[in-house]
């Protein structure tokens, strides 16, 4: 039996720790089936995308610990974590995953609030009188 591979995926404030093994296609997120955890179908598709890219949807069991951020950020962090794990399992998966843009970490996050401003960029309301 091949050793379990561990990777991490991040997006905004979300962090996903991914543990991947050879198996039958079970994906659990925080001890729940991913279809129960992500009720929206497009988020389920985000989680499945790395497997669909390499046609391996039923070849691996994945256990994920996701925390922080929102549900969409977690789904995208999981997508990156799974793609990285698949590259560790078999380096031949890398070109297909890279071509699909799944190995890129999305750097966008919330801009910090600046002093003298109401938010990051919004000024306080101007009053002429």
HELIX and SHEET records of a PDB file:
HELIX    1   1 UNK A   34  UNK A   37  1                                   4    
HELIX    2   2 UNK A   41  UNK A   53  1                                  13    
HELIX    3   3 UNK A   71  UNK A   89  1                                  19    
HELIX    4   4 UNK A   91  UNK A   93  5                                   3    
HELIX    5   5 UNK A   94  UNK A   99  1                                   6    
SHEET    1   A 5 UNK A   5  UNK A  11  0                                        
SHEET    2   A 5 UNK A  14  UNK A  22 -1                                        
SHEET    3   A 5 UNK A  60  UNK A  67 -1                                        
SHEET    4   A 5 UNK A  27  UNK A  29  1                                        
SHEET    5   A 5 UNK A  32  UNK A  33 -1                                        
END                                                                             
